[in-house]
């Protein structure tokens, strides 16, 4: 058996805990509630996985890792090619060094003939996790700010129930989006398009005196090829596809 010890505080499993998919108990969706619910779902998924592995392997020794407060991250088994050995097992666990040594001692007392540590990965718990690839932004849907209209009384939309309902609707689309999918299209209302048009036309009057040549050149291309105009709010999927098709992207 080979064990690879690592220090605590490593992200294990990420399961999106959206209300429709996983029975979110509240009728009112919030970033804080979603984060708490996601934590519960991750814990349930980990416990379910361990139970499934125990049923498949009928291996009671999995409890050794649990009793030592270690988390099983990966498990592989195969028929051993060595004489007098039944199985080879490779397991990757998340635990402190002292707990790993305790696990090894306990396993050796339970008919495990040979244990090799293949690799030891040390992780500093002082270093905060942050996304290193665009796909890892899917793990950040639980983040919130104190400037949300639901929380900040000074927010201009705090008392505007129509605005808050619309914001929640669009935020729900963002919650459900995952990297690699087509960006969902939003059906904008006539009032939203009119508001966009007023802002668009007013900002354009400042471009000749306040924008650089590079900005003006690119903005002109967006108007010609990407639907940028006062009476149309561009869809993000169209903008994304347009940018990816250009060599300057």
N, C-alpha and C positions, 0 to 999 in steps of 0.2 A: 504494500500500500504506500502511496506517495502523497504527502500532504504539503501544501504550499501555504505557509502562514502569512497573514497580512495583518496590519493594524486595523483598529475599528474605524468607523466613520466612512465606509465606502458605500456608494450607491449600489443597491442590489437590483431590484426589479422596478420598472416603471409601468404602471397600469393607469390609463386615463379613466377617471372615475366620473364620467359624465352622467347626469341624472337619468337620461333615457336608457342608457346602456346598463347601468349598474344599480338602479333603484335609489338614487339620491333622495334622502328622506324629506328634504325641505322643498316647498313649492317655489321658493325664492332663491334663485341662483346667486352666489357671491364668490369672489375670489378666495376669501378666507375659508368659507365653508367647503369649497372645492378642494383646497389644500389639505384640510383636516380629513375629509372623506377619502382623498387619495392615499393618505398615510395608512388609514384603516384597511383599504383595499390591498395595498402592498403587503401588509402584514398577513392578511388572510391568504393572499396568493402564495407567499412563502411557506406558510403552514400547510396549505393544501399540497404544494409540491413535495414537501418532505413526507407527508402521509402517502402520496402516490408512489414515491420511491420505495418506501418501506413495504408497501403492498406488493410491488413488482419484485423486489429482491428478497423479501422476507428476512431482512437484515435488521435485527434488533439493536445492532451496534451503532446505528445512526443516532441513538439516544445519547451516546457518549459525547458527541459534538454539542448536542443541545444542553446537556447537563453542565458542560464547561462554558456555556454561553458563547459558543462559536456558531457562525452562520455558514451553511453549506452553499457555495456559489456554483459549483459544477461537480458532476459525478459521472464517471464512466466505469463500466465493468466489462471484463472479457474472460474467456476460459484461459487459464494460465498455460504457458508452454513449458513451464518448469516442472520437473518431476516432484511429486509429493505436494504440489500446490493445486488447489481447486480453481481459484480465481485470482486475477490481477485487478486491483481497484485503484483508480486515480480519482482523487478528490481535491477540490480547491476550496479552502475555507477562509473565512474572515474572522480572525481572532488575534489576541495578543500572544506574544512569544511564550509567556508563562502558561497560558491556557492550552496552547498547542502542545507543549511538553507534557502537560497533564493528560491531554487526549491520547498522545502516543503511549504513555505509560499504561493507561486504561485499556487501550486496544491490544497491547502486547500481552496483557493478562487475559485476553479473550480470544485465543487461538489465531491471532494474526502473527504470521511467522516472520515477516520481513517488512520494514518500513523505511522508505527512502524519501528525503525531502528534496524535491527536484529544483525548486526555486523559492526564494524568499523575497517578497515584495514589500518594501517599507513605504508607508504612506504617512505623511505628516498631517496630523489632525488640525494643525494651525493654518494650513493653506486652504482657503475657501474654494469650493468648486465653482467653476464657471464654464459656460459652453465654449468649446474649442472648434466646433463645426456647426454650420447652420442647422443641421438636422437635430442637434442637441437643444435647440430652442424649444423643441416639443416638450422638454422637461421643465420649462419655465412658465407654464400656463397658470401656476398657482401664485405667481408674484403679484404684488399689489403695491399701490402707493397711497399716501395719505391725502392725495389730491383727487381721489375718486369722488364723483358728485354725491354718492351715497354717504360719504364720510366727512367731507369738507363743507361746512356750512357756508364758507365764503365762495364756494364754487358757483359761478353764474347759473348753472343748471340745477342747483340743489333743490329748489322749490318747483322746478318745471317738470311735472310728471310725464308729459309727452316726450320731452327730450330724454329723460332718464329711461323711459321704456324703449325708445329707439336706440339709445346707446347700448342698452342691455341686449337688444336684438342683434346688433352688429357685433358686439363682444362675443356673443354665443357662436357666431360664425367663426371668429378667430379661435375660440376654444376648441372647436371641432376640427380645425384644419391641421393637417400633418404634413411634414416635409415630403416633397416628391409628388404630392397631389396637385391637381389644377386648383388655382386659387378661386374660391367660389365667387360668383357674380352677385352683386347687390342691386336690387331694384330700388333706385332712388326715387323719392317723391318729387312732384312738381315744385313744391316749396324748397326742397333741398337743392334742386337744379337751379332755381332762381337765385338762391343765396350764393351758390357757387358762381353763377354768372356775374353777380354784382362784385364779388371779391376778385374774380378773374379779370374783369374789365378795368377795375381800379388799379390793380397791381401792374397790368400791362402799360399803363401810362407812365410808370416809373422806370420801366426797363431801359429806355434809351439813355437815361441819365444815371442810373444806379446799377446796371448790370454790365458785366465784362463781356468781351467779344465771344469767349467760349460759351458762356451761358446763353447768349443771344442765338448763336449758331445752333446749339442743341435744342433750344426751345422752339426754334423755327422748324426743325426736323420733327419734333413731337407734334406740332400743330399739323404738319403736312401728312404724316404717316401714322400717327398714333391716336388721333381723335381728340386732341386737346383743343377745346373751344368753349366759348361761354355757355352754350346751350347743351353741353355734354360733359358729364363727369367720367373721366377715363376709368375703365375697369382694370384692377391690378393685374389680372392674368394677361390682358392685352399688352400692358406696359412691360411686364416681365418677359413675355415672348418676344416683344420688339427689341428689348435691350440684349437678350441672348443671341439675337440674330445679327447683331452688329459687332464688327471687329473691335470697336473701341470699348466694349463692355468688359 
